[in-house]
Amino acid sequence: MPYLWATALVILNAVWLAANVFGLPGNWLMILGAGILAWYYSGSAGPGGQSMFSMPVLVTAVVLAIIAEVLELVAAMAGARSCGATRRGAGGALIGGVAGAVGGTFVIPIPVVGSLIGAALGAAGGAMLMEMSGGKALGGSLKAGVGAGTGRLLGTVSKLAIGAAIWLLIAVAAFWP
């Protein structure tokens, strides 16, 4: 039975990993699933006769998730700020990025790629529109939009890469304690 739970967790975590593209907390949901299984199997034998997950594995996953969140935040802020975006533009980038990720998934039906392109374009468009509605000229708004879109793309890619490391760490630990 532990192998069934481990397999289900690995499959579910793949879904949570993909959720990062949409701006959802996929890395944290992977850790939550691993934590629930660690609690469920605490004191009993998981795969290989050991507990399902050790504390160092869970702590490592949490540290990686924190690093991913910081990188995503820094990349998005740096991209927007380096191109002159205001708080209003940053808010537009956030909303536009989420809407673009969802829309890009349907408009460009290539897994992950459509969502990433949609998120970047949505962030750029949202920042640009909000900057223009705040009175900024077209050139300045466009520059802020490009910065926000680039930052969103780099932030999401870095979060996905670290999420893949979390997924692999949990998958390996689930089957080979």
Sequence and secondary structure as in RCSB ss.txt:
>XXXX:A:sequence
MPYLWATALVILNAVWLAANVFGLPGNWLMILGAGILAWYYSGSAGPGGQSMFSMPVLVTAVVLAIIAEVLELVA
AMAGARSCGATRRGAGGALIGGVAGAVGGTFVIPIPVVGSLIGAALGAAGGAMLMEMSGGKALGGSLKAGVGAGT
GRLLGTVSKLAIGAAIWLLIAVAAFWP
>XXXX:A:secstr
 HHHHHHHHHHHHHHHHHHGGGTS HHHHHHHHHHHHHHHTTTS  GGGS SS HHHHHHHHHHHHHHHHHHHHH
HHHHHHHTT  HHHHHHHHHHHHHHHHHHHHHS STTHHHHHHHHHHHHHHHHHHHHHTT  HHHHHHHHHHHHH
HHHHHHHHHHHHHHHHHHHHHHHHH  
